[in-house]
Amino acid sequence: MKNYTLIIVYFILVSLNAQTTPFSETLSGPKGMVIFNDGTGDYLYVAESGNGAGTGQIVRLNLSATPDVAKEVVITGLNRPFGLSLNGSTLYIVDSGLGNGSGVPGQILSYDLSSFTGTPGLTSTIYNFPFDSDSPRGILYDSGNLYVSEVESNDIFAIDLSLPIPSNLDVFCDLDALGAGPVGLVVNGTTMYAAGRDSNIIYEISNINTYTPGSSLSATSFIDFDSALGDWIGPEFLYLDGSTLYISGRDGNEIGSVDIGISNPLSSGSIIVTSNSPEQVIPFNNNLYIAENDKVSFFVLPTLSAPTSLNKSSFVASPNPTKDVLTISGFDGEKEFQLYNLLGRIVMKGIVNQNETINIDFLDSGIYLLKFDEDNVLKIIKE
């Protein structure tokens, strides 16, 4: 297992302090989101948790519309919809119920989005949780299976959709001893990542293809926010875009991202700070859409503009190529700098004086761009 504890320290160094723009401000407790193209355009489907029994619903927002976007109701009469997952046109929904003592337990539902014609439709029930103390939150479809996280029991359940649904779900991963409070789930190949809201940890569950009913896979710590910061941010939802893992920290009003596909994630860490308890986040067309308390907002993801004359600068970074440190010269006083990877993400930034060094030994081998201003951008080769 890789140790990613220092990621969060680095996140703070490259915080973007983002300002979000409202996309739709007519929502009531938005939680999970998915994107689906129904043949007429791309729509953002949002779980509105509502304000009590029967007030939850699934709505959609036209992604080609300009803010403030009006919502279109797709499903009504839910109790507290939370997580969403998509397989083709089939939408899977966790309706988490109303909590202990309410008499309204959680459910797992499905709905065919291609059947929507403008009138709210009916869902099909996949599973009813037996007790109102159950609180299912996250849901993930992967390779014919549904995975559902339940915060009270600290379990992740597995449902093989090709088989009859049992009265008691199989425990895929038992996180009770870790006090995890699992919510968001994503899969990368045969590895699952789970957001532990209560433990403040992102967990890694390897070799999920080896799971058999009646057994339970173990989880290991992937990112421990408490150990890294001594602070509580409450990771809730996850979203995987290629190898970029987005993490919403609901309690800390933070959204982080890390590249899980490289050996040293410090070379890709970044944080976007929001101000309204972020839930699900989804990147789409260079925007990051964010479900917040009463709205969906978006943030334009940063990109790096290519300089007109790379390395035609009085600034010098040497040695180049380098395995570890760069000595910066060719100017007077101190200069701010940003180091970008070729995806346009800032991997390091700071202030350097004439003849001072920058240590980049933590970066993966490759090409980076060291930017001081629009006229002074250097290509750096890390060996």
C-alpha positions as a Python dict, from the first residue, in 0.01 Angstrom:
ca = {
    (1, 'M'): (0, 0, 0),
    (2, 'K'): (117, 350, -80),
    (3, 'N'): (141, 611, 196),
    (4, 'Y'): (-37, 932, 99),
    (5, 'T'): (-39, 1112, 435),
    (6, 'L'): (169, 1406, 314),
    (7, 'I'): (-72, 1480, 30),
    (8, 'I'): (-286, 1697, 251),
    (9, 'V'): (7, 1903, 372),
    (10, 'Y'): (88, 1973, 12),
    (11, 'F'): (-276, 2049, -66),
    (12, 'I'): (-253, 2345, 169),
    (13, 'L'): (53, 2478, -11),
    (14, 'V'): (-124, 2485, -346),
    (15, 'S'): (-468, 2593, -229),
    (16, 'L'): (-651, 2770, -509),
    (17, 'N'): (-891, 2962, -280),
    (18, 'A'): (-1151, 2918, -548),
    (19, 'Q'): (-1457, 3133, -590),
    (20, 'T'): (-1753, 2934, -718),
    (21, 'T'): (-2036, 3060, -939),
    (22, 'P'): (-2398, 2956, -871),
    (23, 'F'): (-2538, 2734, -1146),
    (24, 'S'): (-2881, 2664, -995),
    (25, 'E'): (-3003, 2814, -668),
    (26, 'T'): (-3346, 2650, -648),
    (27, 'L'): (-3242, 2324, -479),
    (28, 'S'): (-3320, 2176, -138),
    (29, 'G'): (-3031, 1984, 13),
    (30, 'P'): (-2855, 1855, -302),
    (31, 'K'): (-2640, 1547, -243),
    (32, 'G'): (-2536, 1297, -513),
    (33, 'M'): (-2510, 1387, -884),
    (34, 'V'): (-2454, 1210, -1217),
    (35, 'I'): (-2439, 1330, -1579),
    (36, 'F'): (-2646, 1165, -1855),
    (37, 'N'): (-2707, 1256, -2218),
    (38, 'D'): (-3066, 1166, -2314),
    (39, 'G'): (-3013, 1234, -2685),
    (40, 'T'): (-3118, 1597, -2659),
    (41, 'G'): (-2826, 1718, -2449),
    (42, 'D'): (-2619, 1670, -2137),
    (43, 'Y'): (-2806, 1693, -1806),
    (44, 'L'): (-2688, 1699, -1448),
    (45, 'Y'): (-2913, 1477, -1235),
    (46, 'V'): (-2922, 1580, -870),
    (47, 'A'): (-3057, 1407, -557),
    (48, 'E'): (-3250, 1665, -353),
    (49, 'S'): (-3274, 1536, 5),
    (50, 'G'): (-3568, 1767, 83),
    (51, 'N'): (-3713, 1850, 423),
    (52, 'G'): (-3887, 1535, 543),
    (53, 'A'): (-4091, 1233, 437),
    (54, 'G'): (-4193, 1242, 74),
    (55, 'T'): (-4017, 1571, -3),
    (56, 'G'): (-3704, 1426, -160),
    (57, 'Q'): (-3673, 1410, -537),
    (58, 'I'): (-3441, 1368, -833),
    (59, 'V'): (-3413, 1673, -1057),
    (60, 'R'): (-3209, 1754, -1363),
    (61, 'L'): (-3029, 2067, -1482),
    (62, 'N'): (-2950, 2140, -1846),
    (63, 'L'): (-2571, 2176, -1866),
    (64, 'S'): (-2594, 2382, -2184),
    (65, 'A'): (-2811, 2645, -2012),
    (66, 'T'): (-2673, 2960, -1857),
    (67, 'P'): (-2706, 3029, -1483),
    (68, 'D'): (-2947, 3050, -1303),
    (69, 'V'): (-3074, 2714, -1435),
    (70, 'A'): (-3429, 2604, -1354),
    (71, 'K'): (-3462, 2248, -1230),
    (72, 'E'): (-3679, 1987, -1401),
    (73, 'V'): (-3831, 1724, -1169),
    (74, 'V'): (-3765, 1364, -1278),
    (75, 'I'): (-3868, 1161, -970),
    (76, 'T'): (-4078, 1273, -671),
    (77, 'G'): (-4197, 1124, -343),
    (78, 'L'): (-3861, 1014, -205),
    (79, 'N'): (-3765, 1049, 158),
    (80, 'R'): (-3398, 1147, 169),
    (81, 'P'): (-3218, 1054, -155),
    (82, 'F'): (-2843, 1064, -114),
    (83, 'G'): (-2607, 875, -345),
    (84, 'L'): (-2658, 821, -719),
    (85, 'S'): (-2484, 589, -964),
    (86, 'L'): (-2534, 524, -1334),
    (87, 'N'): (-2509, 221, -1562),
    (88, 'G'): (-2607, 316, -1916),
    (89, 'S'): (-2946, 481, -1877),
    (90, 'T'): (-3024, 306, -1547),
    (91, 'L'): (-3001, 537, -1248),
    (92, 'Y'): (-2942, 374, -910),
    (93, 'I'): (-3056, 571, -607),
    (94, 'V'): (-2995, 540, -234),
    (95, 'D'): (-3296, 678, -49),
    (96, 'S'): (-3145, 687, 299),
    (97, 'G'): (-3471, 705, 495),
    (98, 'L'): (-3541, 940, 784),
    (99, 'G'): (-3329, 792, 1062),
    (100, 'N'): (-3369, 602, 1388),
    (101, 'G'): (-3717, 617, 1538),
    (102, 'S'): (-3879, 754, 1225),
    (103, 'G'): (-4026, 427, 1104),
    (104, 'V'): (-3897, 514, 755),
    (105, 'P'): (-3600, 290, 662),
    (106, 'G'): (-3372, 333, 364),
    (107, 'Q'): (-3417, 187, 17),
    (108, 'I'): (-3220, 113, -298),
    (109, 'L'): (-3412, 216, -609),
    (110, 'S'): (-3364, 225, -984),
    (111, 'Y'): (-3506, 431, -1270),
    (112, 'D'): (-3458, 428, -1647),
    (113, 'L'): (-3360, 783, -1743),
    (114, 'S'): (-3437, 716, -2111),
    (115, 'S'): (-3804, 675, -2016),
    (116, 'F'): (-3838, 1032, -1889),
    (117, 'T'): (-4068, 1239, -2110),
    (118, 'G'): (-4114, 1546, -1892),
    (119, 'T'): (-4351, 1393, -1638),
    (120, 'P'): (-4205, 1260, -1309),
    (121, 'G'): (-4168, 883, -1328),
    (122, 'L'): (-4186, 584, -1095),
    (123, 'T'): (-3889, 397, -954),
    (124, 'S'): (-3835, 24, -911),
    (125, 'T'): (-3736, -102, -568),
    (126, 'I'): (-3424, -318, -551),
    (127, 'Y'): (-3393, -351, -173),
    (128, 'N'): (-3564, -229, 146),
    (129, 'F'): (-3340, -195, 450),
    (130, 'P'): (-3505, -375, 743),
    (131, 'F'): (-3454, -114, 1017),
    (132, 'D'): (-3505, 261, 1030),
    (133, 'S'): (-3173, 284, 1215),
    (134, 'D'): (-3003, 182, 890),
    (135, 'S'): (-2865, 482, 705),
    (136, 'P'): (-2740, 392, 355),
    (137, 'R'): (-2560, 681, 185),
    (138, 'G'): (-2324, 597, -101),
    (139, 'I'): (-2390, 376, -402),
    (140, 'L'): (-2171, 255, -686),
    (141, 'Y'): (-2242, 34, -987),
    (142, 'D'): (-1942, -163, -1113),
    (143, 'S'): (-1926, -475, -1333),
    (144, 'G'): (-2273, -607, -1257),
    (145, 'N'): (-2257, -533, -885),
    (146, 'L'): (-2402, -260, -669),
    (147, 'Y'): (-2197, -144, -370),
    (148, 'V'): (-2379, 45, -97),
    (149, 'S'): (-2223, 218, 206),
    (150, 'E'): (-2409, 233, 537),
    (151, 'V'): (-2281, 483, 795),
    (152, 'E'): (-2440, 343, 1113),
    (153, 'S'): (-2314, -15, 1076),
    (154, 'N'): (-1989, 104, 913),
    (155, 'D'): (-2036, -153, 637),
    (156, 'I'): (-2013, -159, 261),
    (157, 'F'): (-2259, -408, 112),
    (158, 'A'): (-2238, -587, -223),
    (159, 'I'): (-2536, -682, -441),
    (160, 'D'): (-2491, -909, -741),
    (161, 'L'): (-2765, -786, -974),
    (162, 'S'): (-2764, -1114, -1168),
    (163, 'L'): (-2888, -1305, -862),
    (164, 'P'): (-3202, -1284, -645),
    (165, 'I'): (-3158, -1013, -383),
    (166, 'P'): (-3117, -1171, -37),
    (167, 'S'): (-3310, -1049, 268),
    (168, 'N'): (-2979, -965, 435),
    (169, 'L'): (-2716, -805, 218),
    (170, 'D'): (-2366, -948, 199),
    (171, 'V'): (-2105, -742, 385),
    (172, 'F'): (-1841, -665, 125),
    (173, 'C'): (-1616, -469, 364),
    (174, 'D'): (-1661, -432, 742),
    (175, 'L'): (-1530, -95, 860),
    (176, 'D'): (-1687, -110, 1206),
    (177, 'A'): (-1359, -149, 1395),
    (178, 'L'): (-1230, 161, 1218),
    (179, 'G'): (-1536, 374, 1300),
    (180, 'A'): (-1535, 485, 939),
    (181, 'G'): (-1887, 607, 864),
    (182, 'P'): (-1841, 525, 493),
    (183, 'V'): (-2019, 740, 233),
    (184, 'G'): (-1868, 798, -114),
    (185, 'L'): (-1736, 507, -319),
    (186, 'V'): (-1533, 486, -642),
    (187, 'V'): (-1353, 205, -823),
    (188, 'N'): (-1030, 213, -1021),
    (189, 'G'): (-970, -124, -1183),
    (190, 'T'): (-980, -375, -898),
    (191, 'T'): (-929, -117, -622),
    (192, 'M'): (-1211, 60, -439),
    (193, 'Y'): (-1176, 388, -250),
    (194, 'A'): (-1423, 473, 26),
    (195, 'A'): (-1469, 806, 205),
    (196, 'G'): (-1480, 761, 584),
    (197, 'R'): (-1681, 1061, 696),
    (198, 'D'): (-1657, 982, 1069),
    (199, 'S'): (-1295, 863, 1077),
    (200, 'N'): (-1170, 1139, 845),
    (201, 'I'): (-991, 883, 628),
    (202, 'I'): (-1007, 774, 265),
    (203, 'Y'): (-980, 394, 259),
    (204, 'E'): (-833, 165, -5),
    (205, 'I'): (-985, -180, -65),
    (206, 'S'): (-769, -388, -297),
    (207, 'N'): (-852, -687, -518),
    (208, 'I'): (-1227, -641, -506),
    (209, 'N'): (-1253, -897, -788),
    (210, 'T'): (-1160, -1167, -534),
    (211, 'Y'): (-1466, -1101, -318),
    (212, 'T'): (-1707, -1391, -264),
    (213, 'P'): (-2037, -1376, -72),
    (214, 'G'): (-1991, -1468, 291),
    (215, 'S'): (-1642, -1320, 306),
    (216, 'S'): (-1539, -964, 383),
    (217, 'L'): (-1247, -773, 236),
    (218, 'S'): (-1021, -558, 452),
    (219, 'A'): (-951, -187, 407),
    (220, 'T'): (-634, 13, 462),
    (221, 'S'): (-581, 385, 513),
    (222, 'F'): (-515, 570, 188),
    (223, 'I'): (-536, 933, 309),
    (224, 'D'): (-558, 1015, 681),
    (225, 'F'): (-669, 1377, 714),
    (226, 'D'): (-626, 1386, 1093),
    (227, 'S'): (-267, 1260, 1084),
    (228, 'A'): (-175, 1503, 810),
    (229, 'L'): (-343, 1815, 946),
    (230, 'G'): (-470, 1747, 1296),
    (231, 'D'): (-793, 1887, 1159),
    (232, 'W'): (-1139, 1755, 1074),
    (233, 'I'): (-1271, 1799, 723),
    (234, 'G'): (-1522, 1513, 696),
    (235, 'P'): (-1463, 1356, 351),
    (236, 'E'): (-1805, 1265, 214),
    (237, 'F'): (-1827, 1215, -163),
    (238, 'L'): (-1566, 1093, -410),
    (239, 'Y'): (-1549, 1122, -788),
    (240, 'L'): (-1289, 957, -1011),
    (241, 'D'): (-1209, 1126, -1344),
    (242, 'G'): (-945, 918, -1516),
    (243, 'S'): (-677, 895, -1247),
    (244, 'T'): (-782, 1218, -1073),
    (245, 'L'): (-968, 1151, -749),
    (246, 'Y'): (-1186, 1440, -630),
    (247, 'I'): (-1267, 1447, -257),
    (248, 'S'): (-1535, 1666, -101),
    (249, 'G'): (-1463, 1763, 259),
    (250, 'R'): (-1809, 1863, 375),
    (251, 'D'): (-1721, 1967, 729),
    (252, 'G'): (-1407, 2154, 628),
    (253, 'N'): (-1560, 2322, 320),
    (254, 'E'): (-1285, 2180, 101),
    (255, 'I'): (-1259, 1991, -226),
    (256, 'G'): (-928, 1819, -288),
    (257, 'S'): (-790, 1629, -586),
    (258, 'V'): (-504, 1386, -625),
    (259, 'D'): (-370, 1176, -912),
    (260, 'I'): (-391, 814, -793),
    (261, 'G'): (-215, 690, -1106),
    (262, 'I'): (134, 809, -1015),
    (263, 'S'): (381, 687, -756),
    (264, 'N'): (413, 1026, -587),
    (265, 'P'): (80, 1209, -563),
    (266, 'L'): (250, 1522, -425),
    (267, 'S'): (317, 1616, -785),
    (268, 'S'): (-54, 1662, -857),
    (269, 'G'): (-225, 1762, -532),
    (270, 'S'): (-452, 2066, -521),
    (271, 'I'): (-740, 2197, -314),
    (272, 'I'): (-1042, 2408, -402),
    (273, 'V'): (-1197, 2582, -103),
    (274, 'T'): (-1572, 2636, -105),
    (275, 'S'): (-1790, 2799, 157),
    (276, 'N'): (-2107, 2595, 165),
    (277, 'S'): (-2052, 2234, 280),
    (278, 'P'): (-1975, 2063, -53),
    (279, 'E'): (-2128, 1725, -131),
    (280, 'Q'): (-2087, 1551, -471),
    (281, 'V'): (-1850, 1710, -723),
    (282, 'I'): (-1834, 1627, -1095),
    (283, 'P'): (-1592, 1768, -1355),
    (284, 'F'): (-1742, 1831, -1698),
    (285, 'N'): (-1614, 2042, -1991),
    (286, 'N'): (-1348, 2213, -1778),
    (287, 'N'): (-1600, 2303, -1508),
    (288, 'L'): (-1622, 2142, -1166),
    (289, 'Y'): (-1989, 2118, -1059),
    (290, 'I'): (-2045, 2119, -684),
    (291, 'A'): (-2356, 2024, -486),
    (292, 'E'): (-2381, 2254, -186),
    (293, 'N'): (-2641, 2326, 85),
    (294, 'D'): (-2904, 2492, -130),
    (295, 'K'): (-2758, 2505, -480),
    (296, 'V'): (-2532, 2361, -743),
    (297, 'S'): (-2231, 2579, -818),
    (298, 'F'): (-1946, 2548, -1062),
    (299, 'F'): (-1581, 2639, -1070),
    (300, 'V'): (-1376, 2676, -1387),
    (301, 'L'): (-1081, 2440, -1355),
    (302, 'P'): (-749, 2617, -1411),
    (303, 'T'): (-544, 2555, -1723),
    (304, 'L'): (-198, 2671, -1818),
    (305, 'S'): (-161, 2889, -2128),
    (306, 'A'): (142, 2800, -2335),
    (307, 'P'): (406, 3077, -2357),
    (308, 'T'): (491, 3211, -2700),
    (309, 'S'): (865, 3147, -2663),
    (310, 'L'): (950, 2874, -2416),
    (311, 'N'): (1290, 2915, -2245),
    (312, 'K'): (1356, 3245, -2431),
    (313, 'S'): (1405, 3415, -2096),
    (314, 'S'): (1679, 3584, -1896),
    (315, 'F'): (1580, 3356, -1608),
    (316, 'V'): (1792, 3042, -1564),
    (317, 'A'): (1718, 2716, -1382),
    (318, 'S'): (2012, 2480, -1348),
    (319, 'P'): (2099, 2202, -1373),
    (320, 'N'): (1830, 2115, -1625),
    (321, 'P'): (1762, 1819, -1648),
    (322, 'T'): (1779, 1759, -1273),
    (323, 'K'): (1707, 1479, -1029),
    (324, 'D'): (1640, 1699, -728),
    (325, 'V'): (1722, 2072, -700),
    (326, 'L'): (1714, 2370, -935),
    (327, 'T'): (1921, 2684, -879),
    (328, 'I'): (1734, 2991, -1003),
    (329, 'S'): (1920, 3299, -1135),
    (330, 'G'): (1901, 3579, -1389),
    (331, 'F'): (1696, 3837, -1198),
    (332, 'D'): (1717, 4078, -905),
    (333, 'G'): (1525, 4058, -579),
    (334, 'E'): (1265, 3789, -517),
    (335, 'K'): (1018, 3632, -757),
    (336, 'E'): (700, 3432, -718),
    (337, 'F'): (688, 3109, -917),
    (338, 'Q'): (447, 2829, -1007),
    (339, 'L'): (552, 2486, -1131),
    (340, 'Y'): (296, 2312, -1357),
    (341, 'N'): (270, 1959, -1481),
    (342, 'L'): (165, 1900, -1843),
    (343, 'L'): (-199, 1865, -1739),
    (344, 'G'): (-189, 2232, -1643),
    (345, 'R'): (-206, 2168, -1269),
    (346, 'I'): (10, 2355, -1021),
    (347, 'V'): (233, 2104, -842),
    (348, 'M'): (441, 2356, -648),
    (349, 'K'): (452, 2729, -589),
    (350, 'G'): (643, 2975, -375),
    (351, 'I'): (889, 3264, -368),
    (352, 'V'): (1256, 3237, -464),
    (353, 'N'): (1548, 3476, -449),
    (354, 'Q'): (1842, 3510, -686),
    (355, 'N'): (2067, 3198, -672),
    (356, 'E'): (1834, 3015, -434),
    (357, 'T'): (1732, 2656, -498),
    (358, 'I'): (1397, 2484, -550),
    (359, 'N'): (1380, 2119, -443),
    (360, 'I'): (1171, 1903, -678),
    (361, 'D'): (1299, 1560, -579),
    (362, 'F'): (944, 1455, -477),
    (363, 'L'): (816, 1488, -834),
    (364, 'D'): (781, 1204, -1081),
    (365, 'S'): (1013, 1204, -1379),
    (366, 'G'): (882, 1410, -1670),
    (367, 'I'): (846, 1757, -1817),
    (368, 'Y'): (722, 2053, -1614),
    (369, 'L'): (680, 2425, -1680),
    (370, 'L'): (830, 2673, -1433),
    (371, 'K'): (643, 3001, -1463),
    (372, 'F'): (747, 3334, -1313),
    (373, 'D'): (529, 3557, -1534),
    (374, 'E'): (389, 3551, -1889),
    (375, 'D'): (731, 3628, -2041),
    (376, 'N'): (940, 3400, -1823),
    (377, 'V'): (841, 3034, -1849),
    (378, 'L'): (1104, 2760, -1843),
    (379, 'K'): (1073, 2397, -1948),
    (380, 'I'): (1208, 2175, -1671),
    (381, 'I'): (1305, 1811, -1717),
    (382, 'K'): (1287, 1604, -1400),
    (383, 'E'): (1491, 1282, -1423),
}
